[in-house]
Amino acid sequence: MKTIDPREISVPELHSYLLGSIGPRPIALASTVDEHGNRNLSPFSFFNIFSANPPIAIFSPARRGRDKTTKHTYENVKLVPEVCINVVNHDIVQQTSLASTEYSKETDEFIKSGLTPLASVLIKPARVAESPVQMECRVKEVVELGTGGGAGNLIISEILMIHISDDVLDDKGAIDQYKIDLVGRMGGNWYTRARSGLFEVEKPISTLGIGVDNIPGEIRLSLILSGNDLGMLGNIESIPDMKDVADYSNKHLKQLTEGVSKKDLTSVLHEAAKNALSNGKVEDAWKILLAEKL
């Protein structure tokens, strides 16, 4: 058996062992605002419920390992002690991952992720309309566990109001665990879906995705592509140039589009792109979608 003394290995190594062994971890998609009302949205898997009376949820935006700096969420709740905790199900997991990108403080992750802000009733931070359960919270205390890289900051939050989508309720008004379709974080890029098991989502650690807001309207408003599909498309650093699109089209799309009317071309290409995304081929999906412009 491998035995580890946490004091004798690096923080990144320890972090990897901890995350690989403690899971699945629920995900708090935390919505906060700064003193000027600027929105921030970010997911945290150091999260759980700790009391029902009073109802208390705790999550931890840890200091960044590489430079010991704090997350915008932590900075915001110190200024405006309110947070909306939105639970994450499979329908929004890709957009949630995109919201974890290290965008600048001025960037609104609601816009980047394509998730919809919904006004809260009792607090300033917005809810995520697509989340099946949204909890408006007042921050009671922030417990700082250290100043080194990887040190946690416990955001102890009292739940003031809960909003639950009718879509996830059973005929008795309780939350149906199959309908809610929750996901949890595992180690590395791995997640687990309560319905069906493990899957991967590439975490945007060092990349800055273009965001859903920079996807062309005719793609962003597709009737075929889902929010998860758009999240994957928005996680690319740059859109392929049209020369690469033309080369790809000549090699791979002639048979697919041959004889297809202009009226039906969009649907055919969007279905093909959706299939590519289901296989993790994001760049191919982009080239398929842009082929309509050729």
C-alpha positions as CSV (number, residue, x, y, z in Angstrom):
1,M,0.0,0.0,0.0
2,K,1.2,3.5,-0.9
3,T,1.7,5.7,2.2
4,I,1.9,9.4,1.8
5,D,2.9,12.1,4.3
6,P,1.2,15.3,3.0
7,R,4.2,17.3,4.3
8,E,6.6,15.4,2.1
9,I,5.0,15.9,-1.3
10,S,4.2,19.0,-3.4
11,V,0.8,20.6,-3.1
12,P,-0.1,19.7,-6.8
13,E,0.7,16.1,-6.0
14,L,-1.4,16.1,-2.8
15,H,-4.2,17.9,-4.6
16,S,-4.3,15.2,-7.2
17,Y,-4.4,12.4,-4.7
18,L,-7.2,14.1,-2.7
19,L,-9.4,14.8,-5.7
20,G,-8.8,11.3,-7.1
21,S,-9.8,9.7,-3.8
22,I,-12.6,11.9,-2.5
23,G,-15.6,11.9,-4.9
24,P,-18.0,12.2,-6.5
25,R,-18.1,15.8,-5.3
26,P,-21.2,17.9,-5.9
27,I,-20.7,21.1,-7.8
28,A,-21.7,24.6,-6.6
29,L,-22.1,27.0,-9.5
30,A,-21.7,30.1,-7.4
31,S,-23.1,33.5,-8.6
32,T,-21.7,36.6,-6.9
33,V,-21.4,40.3,-7.5
34,D,-18.8,42.9,-6.6
35,E,-19.4,46.2,-4.9
36,H,-20.4,47.7,-8.3
37,G,-22.8,45.0,-9.1
38,N,-20.6,43.3,-11.7
39,R,-21.5,39.6,-12.0
40,N,-19.3,36.6,-11.5
41,L,-20.1,32.9,-12.1
42,S,-17.8,30.1,-11.2
43,P,-18.1,26.4,-10.2
44,F,-16.6,24.8,-7.1
45,S,-16.5,21.1,-6.2
46,F,-15.3,21.6,-2.6
47,F,-19.0,21.9,-1.7
48,N,-21.7,20.3,0.4
49,I,-24.7,20.9,2.6
50,F,-23.8,20.8,6.4
51,S,-27.0,21.6,8.3
52,A,-30.8,21.7,7.8
53,N,-31.7,23.7,10.8
54,P,-30.4,26.3,10.0
55,P,-29.9,25.3,6.4
56,I,-26.2,25.8,5.8
57,A,-24.1,25.2,2.6
58,I,-20.4,25.5,2.5
59,F,-18.1,25.8,-0.5
60,S,-14.4,26.7,-0.8
61,P,-12.8,28.8,-3.5
62,A,-9.2,27.8,-2.8
63,R,-6.2,29.9,-3.5
64,R,-4.6,29.3,-6.9
65,G,-1.7,26.8,-6.6
66,R,0.6,28.5,-9.0
67,D,0.7,32.0,-7.5
68,K,-1.4,31.9,-4.2
69,T,-3.9,34.5,-5.5
70,T,-7.6,34.4,-4.5
71,K,-10.6,33.7,-6.8
72,H,-13.0,36.5,-7.8
73,T,-15.8,34.6,-6.0
74,Y,-13.9,34.9,-2.7
75,E,-13.1,38.6,-3.2
76,N,-16.8,39.3,-4.1
77,V,-18.3,37.7,-1.0
78,K,-16.0,39.7,1.2
79,L,-17.5,42.8,-0.3
80,V,-21.1,41.7,-0.8
81,P,-21.8,38.7,1.5
82,E,-24.4,37.0,-0.7
83,V,-24.2,34.1,-3.1
84,C,-26.6,32.1,-5.2
85,I,-25.6,28.4,-5.3
86,N,-26.9,26.7,-8.4
87,V,-26.7,22.9,-8.6
88,V,-25.2,21.4,-11.8
89,N,-26.9,18.7,-13.8
90,H,-25.8,17.1,-17.0
91,D,-27.6,19.6,-19.2
92,I,-25.3,22.4,-18.2
93,V,-22.1,20.6,-17.4
94,Q,-20.1,21.9,-20.5
95,Q,-21.3,25.5,-19.9
96,T,-20.4,25.2,-16.2
97,S,-16.9,24.0,-17.2
98,L,-16.5,27.0,-19.5
99,A,-17.5,29.3,-16.6
100,S,-14.5,27.9,-14.7
101,T,-12.1,29.6,-17.3
102,E,-9.8,32.1,-15.7
103,Y,-11.3,35.2,-17.4
104,S,-10.5,38.7,-16.2
105,K,-12.4,40.1,-13.3
106,E,-14.3,42.4,-15.6
107,T,-15.7,39.4,-17.6
108,D,-19.3,38.3,-17.0
109,E,-19.2,34.5,-17.1
110,F,-23.0,34.4,-17.6
111,I,-22.3,35.9,-21.0
112,K,-19.2,33.7,-21.7
113,S,-20.9,30.5,-20.8
114,G,-24.3,31.3,-22.4
115,L,-26.1,30.7,-19.2
116,T,-29.1,32.9,-18.4
117,P,-29.1,35.2,-15.4
118,L,-32.4,35.3,-13.5
119,A,-33.1,37.9,-10.8
120,S,-33.0,36.6,-7.3
121,V,-35.8,37.5,-4.8
122,L,-33.8,38.2,-1.7
123,I,-30.2,38.8,-2.8
124,K,-28.2,40.7,-5.4
125,P,-26.5,37.9,-7.2
126,A,-28.5,36.4,-10.1
127,R,-29.7,32.8,-10.3
128,V,-28.8,30.5,-13.2
129,A,-32.1,30.0,-15.0
130,E,-31.0,26.6,-16.5
131,S,-30.0,25.1,-13.1
132,P,-32.7,22.8,-11.7
133,V,-32.2,24.0,-8.1
134,Q,-31.1,27.5,-7.1
135,M,-30.3,28.5,-3.5
136,E,-30.3,32.2,-2.5
137,C,-27.8,32.5,0.4
138,R,-26.5,35.0,2.9
139,V,-22.8,34.5,3.7
140,K,-22.5,34.1,7.5
141,E,-18.7,33.7,7.7
142,V,-15.6,33.2,5.6
143,V,-13.0,30.9,7.2
144,E,-9.5,31.4,5.7
145,L,-7.5,28.2,6.1
146,G,-4.1,29.5,5.0
147,T,-2.2,31.8,2.7
148,G,-0.3,29.3,0.6
149,G,-1.2,28.0,-2.8
150,G,-4.1,25.5,-2.5
151,A,-5.3,26.9,0.8
152,G,-9.1,26.8,1.1
153,N,-11.5,29.6,2.1
154,L,-14.7,28.2,3.5
155,I,-17.7,30.3,2.5
156,I,-20.3,29.4,5.1
157,S,-23.7,30.3,3.7
158,E,-27.2,30.3,5.1
159,I,-29.8,29.3,2.6
160,L,-32.6,31.9,2.6
161,M,-34.7,30.7,-0.3
162,I,-34.7,27.7,-2.7
163,H,-36.1,27.6,-6.2
164,I,-36.7,24.1,-7.7
165,S,-37.7,23.5,-11.4
166,D,-41.0,21.7,-11.8
167,D,-39.2,19.5,-14.4
168,V,-37.3,17.6,-11.7
169,L,-40.3,17.0,-9.3
170,D,-42.2,13.7,-9.0
171,D,-46.0,13.5,-8.6
172,K,-45.6,14.0,-4.9
173,G,-43.6,17.2,-5.2
174,A,-40.3,15.6,-4.2
175,I,-37.1,15.9,-6.3
176,D,-36.9,12.9,-8.6
177,Q,-33.3,11.7,-8.5
178,Y,-33.5,10.4,-12.1
179,K,-35.0,13.6,-13.5
180,I,-32.6,16.0,-11.8
181,D,-29.7,14.1,-13.5
182,L,-26.9,15.5,-11.3
183,V,-23.2,15.3,-12.1
184,G,-20.2,15.2,-9.7
185,R,-16.5,15.9,-10.0
186,M,-13.9,13.2,-9.9
187,G,-10.1,13.5,-10.3
188,G,-8.5,15.1,-13.4
189,N,-10.9,15.7,-16.2
190,W,-13.3,13.1,-15.0
191,Y,-17.0,13.7,-14.0
192,T,-19.7,11.2,-13.0
193,R,-23.3,11.4,-14.1
194,A,-25.7,9.9,-11.5
195,R,-27.7,8.2,-14.3
196,S,-24.9,6.5,-16.1
197,G,-21.4,6.8,-14.8
198,L,-18.1,8.4,-15.8
199,F,-17.3,10.9,-18.6
200,E,-14.6,13.4,-19.3
201,V,-14.8,17.2,-19.7
202,E,-11.5,18.9,-20.6
203,K,-10.9,21.5,-18.0
204,P,-9.8,24.9,-19.3
205,I,-6.8,25.4,-17.0
206,S,-4.5,27.4,-19.2
207,T,-6.7,28.3,-22.1
208,L,-9.2,31.2,-22.6
209,G,-12.1,30.0,-24.6
210,I,-13.8,32.4,-27.0
211,G,-17.1,32.0,-25.1
212,V,-20.6,31.3,-26.3
213,D,-21.0,35.0,-26.8
214,N,-18.5,34.9,-29.7
215,I,-20.2,32.0,-31.5
216,P,-21.8,33.3,-34.7
217,G,-25.6,33.9,-34.2
218,E,-26.7,31.3,-36.8
219,I,-24.8,28.7,-34.8
220,R,-25.6,30.0,-31.4
221,L,-29.3,30.0,-32.1
222,S,-29.3,26.5,-33.6
223,L,-32.4,24.4,-33.0
224,I,-30.2,21.3,-33.0
225,L,-27.2,22.2,-30.8
226,S,-27.7,22.0,-27.1
227,G,-26.3,24.3,-24.4
228,N,-23.6,21.6,-23.7
229,D,-22.8,21.7,-27.4
230,L,-22.4,25.5,-27.3
231,G,-20.3,25.2,-24.2
232,M,-17.9,22.9,-26.0
233,L,-17.8,25.2,-29.1
234,G,-17.1,28.2,-26.8
235,N,-14.2,26.5,-25.1
236,I,-12.0,26.7,-28.2
237,E,-9.3,29.4,-28.2
238,S,-9.9,30.6,-31.8
239,I,-12.3,29.8,-34.6
240,P,-10.7,27.8,-37.5
241,D,-9.9,30.0,-40.6
242,M,-11.9,29.5,-43.7
243,K,-9.0,27.9,-45.7
244,D,-8.9,25.1,-43.1
245,V,-12.7,24.8,-43.3
246,A,-12.5,24.5,-47.1
247,D,-9.8,21.9,-46.9
248,Y,-11.8,19.9,-44.4
249,S,-15.0,20.3,-46.5
250,N,-13.3,19.0,-49.6
251,K,-12.0,15.9,-47.8
252,H,-14.9,15.0,-45.5
253,L,-18.2,16.7,-46.4
254,K,-18.7,16.3,-50.1
255,Q,-20.6,13.0,-49.7
256,L,-22.6,14.3,-46.8
257,T,-23.8,17.5,-48.6
258,E,-24.1,16.1,-52.1
259,G,-27.7,16.6,-53.4
260,V,-28.8,18.4,-50.2
261,S,-31.0,21.5,-50.8
262,K,-30.0,24.8,-49.5
263,K,-33.0,24.7,-47.3
264,D,-31.9,21.5,-45.6
265,L,-28.1,22.2,-45.5
266,T,-28.2,23.8,-42.1
267,S,-29.9,20.9,-40.4
268,V,-27.6,18.4,-42.1
269,L,-24.4,20.2,-41.0
270,H,-25.7,20.9,-37.5
271,E,-26.5,17.3,-37.0
272,A,-23.1,16.3,-38.2
273,A,-21.5,18.8,-35.9
274,K,-23.5,17.6,-33.0
275,N,-22.3,14.0,-33.7
276,A,-18.7,15.3,-33.9
277,L,-19.1,17.0,-30.5
278,S,-20.5,13.8,-29.0
279,N,-17.2,12.2,-29.9
280,G,-15.1,15.1,-28.5
281,K,-14.1,16.4,-31.9
282,V,-14.6,20.1,-31.3
283,E,-12.4,21.5,-34.1
284,D,-14.1,19.2,-36.6
285,A,-17.5,20.4,-35.4
286,W,-16.4,24.0,-36.0
287,K,-15.3,23.2,-39.5
288,I,-18.5,21.4,-40.3
289,L,-20.6,24.3,-39.0
290,L,-18.6,26.9,-40.9
291,A,-18.7,24.9,-44.1
292,E,-22.1,26.4,-44.8
293,K,-20.4,29.8,-45.4
294,L,-18.3,28.4,-48.3
